[in-house]
Amino acid sequence: MKLAVLFCIFCMFAVYSAQSAPLYRWVDSEGKVHYTDQPPPASAKKIEEKKMGGQLPDDGQLPYASRMAAKNFPVTLYNSDCGEACTKAREHLTKRGIPFSEKDAGTPDVQAELKKLIDNVEVPVLAVGTVTRLKGYEASTWDAALDEAGYPKSAPALKPKPKTPAKSETKNNEQSPATSSK
């Protein structure tokens, strides 16, 4: 029994570390494309580093509703440099304050994943949780799916940083003991 519990804990840590590891795409001198989790050799051409794990901050800045929605219905944006629709799709999620991961549809792995999801390699595609898949960008349809998943309708206000007074303000506001004892 103890061995099974330890094995489960080990698996959780392995999955977590794999999600946050960078992935490298590079082309060798013969023109072959490689995908690895190790940095490519110095002779590699066209090196791209991809961060896995997306844009989901875990620093307590998100409101509780956003954290719960992201936990239960994670959002993935399948995107590329397809023009205005892809740009608007990314901006829409960012403006609304939705934590999301983004997958580049230009890679063969993501293209295969898209074919399984929607039987096509069309972008942008919004995946909310494990069931909702929306092809193309339409703000009202995307908002309805995000609302249903429990995401807030507007971007959360970030906690303001405390303002530190400037040196000149501090000196002017301080009184010496001799002047304040009148």
Secondary structure, 3 states (H helix, E strand, C coil): CHHHHHHHHHHHHHHHHHHHCEEEEEECCCCCEEEECCCCCCCCEEEEEEECCCCCCCCCCCCHHHHHHHHHCCEEEEECCCCHHHHHHHHHHHHHCCCEEEEECCCHHHHHHHHHHHCCCCCCEEEECCCEEEECCCHHHHHHHHHHHCCCCCCCCCCCCCCCCCHHHHHHHCCCHHHHCC
